[in-house]
Amino acid sequence: MESTLNPTLDAHDTRILAELQKDARLTMAELGRRVHLSQPAVTERVKKLEAAGVISGYRATVNLGKRKRSKYHVYQSAL
């Protein structure tokens, strides 16, 4: 990657992003094994991708069908 303003992604960065999209809960060691880099190298690259805004966050997807509650409240706020 070149700079945090306009990052250039190489093949390793692209593979890291693909693996994190599949499973963002991977340890850095496992991610490193999957993309054939050391854990410190992967950690550094992920931090740079986060700093550059390429990775903007991590989310949990909730399967509402698995919840035991029968009523749900949805709140919407206007900005």
N, C-alpha and C positions, 0 to 999 in steps of 0.2 A: 504494500500500500504506500502511496506517495505522501499524502498529507491528510489531515483530518478534515480539510475543507472539500477535497475532491479525491476520495480514495480510489486507487486502482486495485481491483481485485485480481489476484492470480489464481491459479488452479487450486492451490491449497485452501485459500479463502473460500472459494466457491464450494469446495467439498465440505469444509467446516460448516458453512451456512446450510448446505443440503442436509447434513447429519443433524444439525440442531433443529431444523424444521421438522424432521422425523421424530426426534426425541430431545427436547430441550433440557431434560433432566440427566443427561449423560454426565458422568464425571469427566474431568479434563483428561484423566489417564485413558479412559475408554474412548473418548473422542480422538485422542492422539493415536490410539491403535487403529481406529477406523480410517483415519486419513493419513496414516504412516508418518506421523511426526511425534516428537517427544512431548511429554506432558508440559514442560515449561514453554516449549515453542507454541503449542496450541493455546495455552493460557495467555501468552503475550499477544497472539493474533486475535483471540476473542476480545481481550481488553481493548485492542486498537479498533476492532470493528464496532465495539460499543461506543468508544470515544468519538468515532467518526459518524456515529448515528446510523450506521448500516444495520446494526442490531439495536432496535429501539426499546426492547423489553421482552419479557417472558410472560406467558399467560397460561392460566389453567382453563380448560374447557370443561364445563360442568354438564353432565348428562342429567337433565331435570327428571327424566323418567326413573332414575335410580333413587331419587329422594323419597322419603317416606311421607312427606307432608302433602296434603291434598289441596291446599290453598296457597297461592303465591301472590305476592304484592309486587307490582312493577311501579317504580317511581321514575318520573322523567322531569328533568329541570330545564328550564329555558335559560339560555345564556345571554 
